[in-house]
Amino acid sequence: MAHIPIPGVWVGATVRLERSEWTIMETINHCEFPCSRAEAARLETRPFTCARFRVRRTDNDTKAFMRVYRQIPIAGTENDSPAQRARQAISDDHVEPAALEKSTNRRLKCTPALLDRKLDRQDQSGYVPGEYHTTIVWSTLPGIRLGDVFGPDTFWSMPREERDLIRAEFRTNIMFVSDVLNHDLPYHFVD
């Protein structure tokens, strides 16, 4: 599938959410997660595209991150009629917005705060008419990123003592966050 742009979202654009406006300063990444009809049925999901941006609030210069999720057509149906593609539309099934909202309401210090959000639906001219288009903005946290999609090089380049401190803090916080958010802990810790 060719790169699918997210209309209205580009560097320099201003995006209006529920409570505030944000100007996009930089695109950090853009990923697509296509799937076939069989995968959509087996996994009970739909394909989507998402992008992450650095943004700043237009009225007070607060800097934050924005992520935009958007459903895209099932592979092989891109040229179907809008009415046929509309049958693929589902409600937003991403856990990130709900988890951020819950952790923000609980005032957790080890997770970013949800600053704003917006849930839209596509009109008849959209890729999947009636599909979701979710935008969230969250605060930045102090510190450095320990890894990215290319691997954990930052973490592994640190001295052993620093890595051990990070592991200890992670264990403490992941258990706390998991308990607060009422999720089963999907991690297995190996000492």
C-alpha positions in Angstrom: 0.0 0.0 0.0 1.3 3.4 -0.9 2.0 6.0 1.8 -1.4 7.3 3.0 -1.2 11.0 4.1 -3.3 12.3 7.0 -5.3 15.2 5.6 -4.9 18.5 7.5 -1.8 17.3 9.4 1.6 18.6 8.2 4.4 20.8 9.6 3.1 24.3 10.1 -0.5 23.3 10.3 -2.7 24.3 13.2 -4.9 21.5 14.6 -8.0 22.3 16.7 -8.8 19.7 19.4 -11.5 19.7 22.1 -9.9 22.4 24.3 -7.0 24.0 22.5 -5.2 24.6 19.2 -1.7 23.1 18.5 0.8 24.0 15.8 2.8 21.1 14.3 6.5 21.9 14.5 8.0 18.5 13.4 7.0 15.1 12.1 8.7 12.5 14.2 7.3 9.4 12.5 4.5 8.0 10.4 3.7 4.3 10.3 1.1 2.3 8.5 -0.3 -1.0 9.7 -2.1 -2.6 6.7 -4.0 -5.9 6.9 -5.8 -8.2 4.5 -9.5 -9.3 4.9 -8.4 -12.5 6.5 -6.2 -10.8 9.0 -8.9 -8.2 9.8 -11.3 -11.1 10.5 -8.9 -13.3 12.4 -7.4 -10.4 14.5 -10.8 -8.6 14.9 -9.1 -5.3 13.9 -8.8 -2.9 11.0 -5.7 -1.4 9.3 -4.7 2.0 10.4 -2.1 4.7 9.9 -0.6 6.8 12.7 1.8 9.7 13.0 3.6 11.4 15.9 4.5 15.0 15.9 6.2 17.6 18.1 3.7 20.4 18.6 3.3 23.6 20.6 0.1 25.1 21.9 -0.8 28.3 20.0 -1.9 30.4 23.0 0.9 29.7 25.5 3.8 28.0 23.8 3.5 24.7 25.7 5.5 22.1 23.9 4.1 18.5 23.7 3.7 15.5 21.4 0.7 14.7 19.2 -0.4 11.4 17.7 -3.0 11.0 15.0 -4.7 7.6 14.4 -6.7 7.0 11.3 -8.4 3.9 10.0 -7.4 3.0 6.4 -9.0 0.5 3.9 -8.4 -3.2 4.2 -5.7 -4.2 1.6 -7.3 -4.8 -1.8 -10.4 -2.6 -1.1 -8.8 0.8 -1.8 -10.7 1.1 -5.1 -14.1 -0.1 -3.8 -16.9 2.3 -3.7 -17.2 4.6 -0.7 -20.4 2.7 0.4 -18.4 -0.6 0.3 -15.4 0.9 2.2 -17.8 2.4 4.8 -18.8 -1.1 5.9 -15.3 -1.5 7.2 -15.6 1.5 9.7 -15.2 0.7 13.3 -15.0 2.7 16.5 -11.5 3.7 17.6 -9.9 0.6 19.3 -6.6 2.1 20.4 -5.8 1.8 24.1 -3.3 4.7 24.3 -5.9 7.5 24.6 -7.8 5.8 27.3 -4.7 4.8 29.2 -3.3 8.3 29.1 -6.6 9.7 30.2 -6.8 7.3 33.2 -3.2 7.9 34.2 -3.8 11.7 33.9 -6.9 11.5 36.1 -4.9 9.6 38.7 -2.1 12.2 38.5 0.6 9.7 37.9 4.0 11.3 37.8 5.8 8.6 35.8 3.5 8.9 32.7 2.8 11.8 30.4 -0.4 13.8 31.0 -3.1 13.8 28.4 -3.4 17.5 27.5 -6.1 17.3 24.8 -7.9 15.0 22.4 -10.4 14.8 19.6 -12.4 12.0 18.0 -13.7 12.7 14.5 -15.5 10.6 11.9 -14.7 10.7 8.2 -17.3 12.0 5.8 -18.2 10.2 2.5 -15.0 11.4 0.8 -12.8 9.7 3.3 -10.7 6.6 2.9 -13.2 4.7 5.0 -16.4 6.8 5.3 -17.5 6.8 8.9 -14.2 5.6 10.2 -12.4 7.1 13.2 -9.8 9.8 13.2 -8.4 10.2 16.7 -5.9 12.9 17.8 -4.3 13.0 21.2 -1.7 15.5 22.7 0.4 14.6 25.7 3.0 16.3 27.8 6.7 15.8 27.6 8.6 14.2 30.5 12.1 15.0 31.6 14.9 12.6 30.7 16.2 10.9 27.6 14.7 8.3 25.4 16.4 4.9 26.0 15.5 3.4 22.7 13.5 3.7 19.5 12.3 1.5 16.6 15.9 0.8 15.7 16.8 -0.6 19.1 17.9 0.2 22.6 21.3 1.5 21.9 21.1 4.4 24.3 20.2 2.1 27.2 22.9 -0.4 26.4 25.6 2.2 26.0 25.1 3.4 29.6 27.3 2.1 32.5 25.9 -1.0 34.3 25.2 1.1 37.4 22.9 3.4 35.5 21.1 0.6 33.7 20.5 -1.1 37.1 19.0 2.1 38.5 16.8 2.4 35.4 15.6 -1.2 35.8 14.8 -0.7 39.5 12.8 2.5 38.7 11.0 0.7 35.8 10.0 -2.2 38.0 8.6 0.0 40.7 6.7 2.2 38.2 5.4 -0.4 35.8 3.9 -2.4 38.7 2.3 0.8 40.1 1.0 1.9 36.7 -0.3 -1.6 35.9 -2.1 -1.7 39.2 -3.6 1.8 38.8 -4.7 1.2 35.3 -6.2 -2.2 36.2 -4.2 -4.0 33.4 -2.7 -7.4 33.7 1.0 -7.0 33.6 2.2 -8.2 30.2 5.9 -8.2 31.1 8.1 -10.9 32.4 11.0 -9.6 34.5 14.2 -11.5 34.4 16.9 -10.7 36.9 
